[in-house]
Amino acid sequence: MDWSVALPNIWFLLITILFTGFFVLEGYDFGVGVLAQVLGKTDEDKRVYFNTIGPFWDANEVWLLTGGGAMFAAFPIWYGKLFSGYYIAFVLMLVALILRGVSFEFRGKLGDNRTWIKSFDIAMFVGSLLPPVLWGVAVANFMTGANLDAKKNLVDGFLGLLSPFTILGGIMMLLLMLVHGAQFLALKTTGELRNAARATSALLFPFAAVVTLVFAIWALFKTDIFTTNYYVGLVLAVIAVVFFVLSFVLNFKGRDLGAFLSTSGTLAFLTLSVFAGMFPRAIINSNDVSQSLFIYDAASGVYTLRLMTIVALFLLPFVLGYQVWSYSIFRKRLTKEDELEY
């Protein structure tokens, strides 16, 4: 077996899984962070909404940190060029995530200080709204490629990443995560709060569906990389659409767990479709696909990848086991009578 080919393939797959987990798990986090400010009629309502994600939000962000760390170790050239080219976007995203974290940690510890509570509510709203839009812009650029120079560096800068197509991708990602967050709230709350979440999901669904459909059709015209992987990605995208329609049906029937799992499937298969369409390219050159940055050129040495694989095989079951355990422990629905931390 040619390990110089097999190991980069394995680590590209693992990074795909890590980012898929991030979009699914942190996706409902972002949705709840935005919707809590819209649906929460009182401070008590908002606290219930925040506490639905309280046990999970920091663990969910670990998927991003692990994915970024795995990219740095397995594909340092990819990591370096991606983060230097998207530097401003990633800094904005980091600031937004810091705002969310600070809001989570301090909002519930301020007593009746309405000024600071309002400030942290704004921080939560901005910190939850901005990342999905930025990720949507990034994903749209991953699909269509970027301008690379002879050394495979991204040369457009932050403003070069913005176009009507990529901005539409940001709006699409935000709407999908809002629907995903609404389904999570419906799963984790009762009474009026649950009904409001279900109604919000049903209200947002047609907007998300229309924007996603327009984005998908536009992407077909903008993409000219018709390889086997392109068609695999297309099939995965169709599966994502099926899950999204199913989520609406299940939400209408009041089957909250099924609806939430369906929106999870939507984000999961959309993410998988993007990575499948990219493979084996790490960064697509929009001017000349043959001059893209390929994962084999961006990968670490065989020894490094072998050692990382052994460590990952040992640690991954513990990480996944912890995640399953935490969701099992905190599976009950929350009410206003529960002790609220956040």
Salt bridges, closest charged atoms under 4 A:
GLU26 OE2 - ARG100 NH1 3.28
ASP43 OD1 - ARG107 NH2 2.53
ASP45 OD1 - LYS336 NZ 2.98
GLU61 OE2 - ARG100 NH1 3.35
ASP121 OD2 - LYS46 NZ 3.39
ASP121 OD1 - ARG107 NE 2.49
ASP256 OD2 - ARG194 NE 2.65
ASP256 OD2 - ARG333 NH2 3.00
ASP338 OD2 - LYS332 NZ 3.39
